[in-house]
Amino acid sequence: MKVSVDIELLSTLQATLEAARLEIKKAKDREQGNEPLSIEEAAKYLKVSRTTLHTYVKSNQIVPSEFGNRVWITRSELDRFIERHRRKVYA
């Protein structure tokens, strides 16, 4: 039995599967807090200016990730920062 495969269809299916794999990985990263955020996105997440965020990074209160000339901050790093700076309310 010989099966003929349409090359264009095969290529489309491969591209669709790869896109789905990437979306699943992004969803898992978001779930685990490993989603990389740009400096702008991180500042918005903390509701501070970029200047303030840079101050936190320079004082090692927030540790960014770097690869080449790309810099990002994970959501879990920002959540840890928020938790460390949460005010304690005394009753």
CYANA upper distance limits for C-alpha pairs under 8 A (distance plus 0.5 A):
  5 VAL  CA      9 LEU  CA      8.25
  5 VAL  CA     10 LEU  CA      7.66
  6 ASP  CA     10 LEU  CA      6.74
  7 ILE  CA     11 SER  CA      6.60
  8 GLU  CA     12 THR  CA      6.68
  9 LEU  CA     13 LEU  CA      6.65
 10 LEU  CA     14 GLN  CA      6.70
 11 SER  CA     15 ALA  CA      6.74
 12 THR  CA     16 THR  CA      6.63
 13 LEU  CA     17 LEU  CA      6.62
 14 GLN  CA     18 GLU  CA      6.67
 15 ALA  CA     19 ALA  CA      6.67
 16 THR  CA     20 ALA  CA      6.69
 17 LEU  CA     21 ARG  CA      6.63
 18 GLU  CA     22 LEU  CA      6.76
 19 ALA  CA     23 GLU  CA      6.78
 20 ALA  CA     24 ILE  CA      6.72
 21 ARG  CA     25 LYS  CA      6.77
 22 LEU  CA     26 LYS  CA      6.69
 23 GLU  CA     27 ALA  CA      6.67
 24 ILE  CA     28 LYS  CA      6.73
 25 LYS  CA     29 ASP  CA      6.65
 26 LYS  CA     30 ARG  CA      6.67
 26 LYS  CA     35 GLU  CA      7.56
 27 ALA  CA     31 GLU  CA      6.65
 28 LYS  CA     32 GLN  CA      6.70
 29 ASP  CA     33 GLY  CA      6.44
 29 ASP  CA     34 ASN  CA      5.23
 29 ASP  CA     35 GLU  CA      5.46
 30 ARG  CA     34 ASN  CA      6.46
 30 ARG  CA     35 GLU  CA      5.38
 32 GLN  CA     76 SER  CA      8.16
 33 GLY  CA     74 THR  CA      7.14
 33 GLY  CA     75 ARG  CA      5.59
 33 GLY  CA     76 SER  CA      5.01
 34 ASN  CA     74 THR  CA      5.77
 34 ASN  CA     75 ARG  CA      6.62
 34 ASN  CA     76 SER  CA      6.61
 35 GLU  CA     74 THR  CA      5.95
 35 GLU  CA     75 ARG  CA      6.48
 36 PRO  CA     72 TRP  CA      6.22
 36 PRO  CA     73 ILE  CA      6.12
 36 PRO  CA     74 THR  CA      5.11
 36 PRO  CA     75 ARG  CA      7.33
 37 LEU  CA     41 GLU  CA      5.98
 37 LEU  CA     42 ALA  CA      6.16
 37 LEU  CA     72 TRP  CA      5.85
 37 LEU  CA     73 ILE  CA      5.75
 37 LEU  CA     74 THR  CA      6.28
 37 LEU  CA     75 ARG  CA      7.35
 38 SER  CA     42 ALA  CA      6.53
 38 SER  CA     71 VAL  CA      7.50
 38 SER  CA     72 TRP  CA      5.33
 38 SER  CA     73 ILE  CA      7.04
 39 ILE  CA     43 ALA  CA      6.64
 39 ILE  CA     50 ARG  CA      7.52
 39 ILE  CA     53 LEU  CA      8.39
 39 ILE  CA     71 VAL  CA      7.91
 39 ILE  CA     72 TRP  CA      6.58
 39 ILE  CA     73 ILE  CA      7.50
 40 GLU  CA     44 LYS  CA      6.79
 40 GLU  CA     50 ARG  CA      7.08
 41 GLU  CA     45 TYR  CA      6.59
 42 ALA  CA     46 LEU  CA      6.81
 42 ALA  CA     53 LEU  CA      8.40
 42 ALA  CA     73 ILE  CA      7.15
 42 ALA  CA     75 ARG  CA      8.13
 42 ALA  CA     78 LEU  CA      8.02
 43 ALA  CA     47 LYS  CA      6.32
 43 ALA  CA     48 VAL  CA      5.71
 43 ALA  CA     49 SER  CA      6.29
 43 ALA  CA     50 ARG  CA      6.11
 43 ALA  CA     53 LEU  CA      6.51
 44 LYS  CA     48 VAL  CA      6.81
 44 LYS  CA     49 SER  CA      8.07
 46 LEU  CA     78 LEU  CA      7.95
 48 VAL  CA     52 THR  CA      6.67
 48 VAL  CA     53 LEU  CA      7.20
 49 SER  CA     53 LEU  CA      6.84
 50 ARG  CA     54 HIS  CA      6.61
 51 THR  CA     55 THR  CA      6.80
 52 THR  CA     56 TYR  CA      6.94
 53 LEU  CA     57 VAL  CA      6.80
 54 HIS  CA     58 LYS  CA      6.53
 55 THR  CA     59 SER  CA      6.68
 56 TYR  CA     60 ASN  CA      6.76
 56 TYR  CA     61 GLN  CA      5.62
 56 TYR  CA     62 ILE  CA      6.19
 57 VAL  CA     61 GLN  CA      6.36
 57 VAL  CA     62 ILE  CA      5.34
 57 VAL  CA     63 VAL  CA      6.57
 57 VAL  CA     64 PRO  CA      7.58
 61 GLN  CA     81 PHE  CA      7.46
 62 ILE  CA     77 GLU  CA      7.33
 62 ILE  CA     78 LEU  CA      7.59
 62 ILE  CA     81 PHE  CA      7.03
 63 VAL  CA     73 ILE  CA      7.75
 63 VAL  CA     77 GLU  CA      7.64
 64 PRO  CA     71 VAL  CA      7.13
 64 PRO  CA     72 TRP  CA      6.26
 64 PRO  CA     73 ILE  CA      5.25
 64 PRO  CA     74 THR  CA      8.04
 65 SER  CA     71 VAL  CA      6.27
 65 SER  CA     72 TRP  CA      5.89
 65 SER  CA     73 ILE  CA      6.33
 65 SER  CA     74 THR  CA      8.23
 66 GLU  CA     70 ARG  CA      6.13
 66 GLU  CA     71 VAL  CA      5.02
 66 GLU  CA     72 TRP  CA      6.96
 67 PHE  CA     71 VAL  CA      7.12
 73 ILE  CA     77 GLU  CA      7.23
 73 ILE  CA     78 LEU  CA      7.88
 74 THR  CA     78 LEU  CA      7.13
 75 ARG  CA     79 ASP  CA      6.64
 76 SER  CA     80 ARG  CA      6.67
 77 GLU  CA     81 PHE  CA      6.81
 78 LEU  CA     82 ILE  CA      6.74
 79 ASP  CA     83 GLU  CA      6.67
 80 ARG  CA     84 ARG  CA      6.67
 81 PHE  CA     85 HIS  CA      6.86
 82 ILE  CA     86 ARG  CA      6.52
